[in-house]
Structures are given as C-alpha cells and as structure tokens.
C-alpha cells in the first residue's frame, strides 16, 4: 500500500487523479471524487464521506477507468479506512 507522507500529498494525489479521470473522459467519476473531497472538514465524518465517494466511483466506474487509476483509488480507499477507523 502506498504511504502518503502528509495530508497535502494525499490531497494532491486525489486532485491529480480526478484531473486524469476527467481528461480520460470520466467526468462523472471525477465529479463524484471531487464532491467527496469537498466534504473533508477535519473530522472523521468528512473522511467517511470521502470514503463513500471513492467506493462509489470504484463500484460505478472502476472497470472503465485506466487500471492504474482504479488501483490508486483502491489504495486510497484502504488509506481512508484506516483514518475513519481510528
């Protein structure tokens, strides 16, 4: 599993992934990811909402995404789960 050195690194990875998805024609998936990212409020509930969005993108668009992007989303999901379960 990828280890993010900071929240900023993780946040940049989400932004970059959403931009790649949009560029690759997956605007709806990118929008869902950005919507979840916008829910971050420094509390566990914000992270849980982001996790819901990541999992929704995986369920609805995972097979259509580039394999590397789908794998990155899965890694992000695992990382976020650790935050939510603390």
C-alpha positions in Angstrom: 0.0 0.0 0.0 1.2 3.5 -0.8 2.2 5.6 2.2 1.4 9.3 1.9 3.9 11.4 3.7 1.3 14.1 4.5 -2.3 15.0 4.1 -1.2 17.5 1.5 0.5 14.8 -0.5 -2.7 12.7 -0.3 -4.9 15.7 -1.2 -2.7 16.4 -4.3 -3.0 12.7 -5.3 -6.8 13.0 -5.2 -6.7 16.2 -7.3 -4.4 14.7 -9.8 -6.4 11.5 -10.1 -9.7 13.5 -10.6 -8.0 15.5 -13.3 -6.7 12.4 -15.1 -10.1 10.8 -14.9 -11.8 13.9 -16.4 -9.1 14.1 -19.1 -9.8 10.4 -20.0 -13.5 11.1 -20.4 -14.7 10.0 -17.0 -16.2 13.3 -16.0 -18.9 11.8 -13.8 -16.4 9.8 -11.8 -14.1 12.8 -11.4 -17.1 14.9 -10.2 -18.0 12.3 -7.6 -14.4 12.1 -6.4 -14.2 15.9 -6.1 -17.6 16.1 -4.3 -16.3 13.6 -1.7 -13.1 15.6 -1.4 -15.1 18.7 -0.8 -16.6 17.0 2.3 -13.3 16.9 4.2 -13.8 19.1 7.2 -11.1 17.8 9.5 -13.4 15.4 11.3 -14.0 11.7 10.9 -17.4 12.2 9.2 -15.7 14.2 6.4 -13.3 11.3 5.8 -16.2 8.9 5.9 -18.0 10.9 3.2 -14.8 10.9 1.0 -14.5 7.1 1.5 -18.2 6.7 0.4 -17.4 8.8 -2.8 -14.2 6.8 -3.5 -16.1 3.5 -3.1 -19.0 4.8 -5.3 -16.5 5.7 -8.1 -14.9 2.2 -7.8 -18.3 0.5 -7.9 -19.8 2.5 -10.7 -16.7 3.3 -12.9 -13.9 1.1 -11.7 -13.9 -1.2 -14.7 -13.9 1.7 -17.1 -11.0 3.5 -15.6 -7.4 3.1 -16.5 -6.1 0.1 -14.5 -3.6 2.3 -12.7 -6.3 4.8 -11.7 -8.5 2.1 -10.4 -5.6 0.6 -8.4 -4.8 4.1 -7.0 -8.5 4.5 -5.9 -8.4 1.1 -4.2 -5.2 2.2 -2.3 -6.9 5.5 -1.4 -9.9 3.6 -0.1 -7.7 1.5 2.2 -5.8 4.5 3.4 -9.0 6.4 4.2 -10.5 3.3 6.0 -7.5 3.5 8.4 -8.3 7.1 9.1 -12.0 6.5 9.7 -11.4 3.6 12.0 -9.0 5.3 14.3 
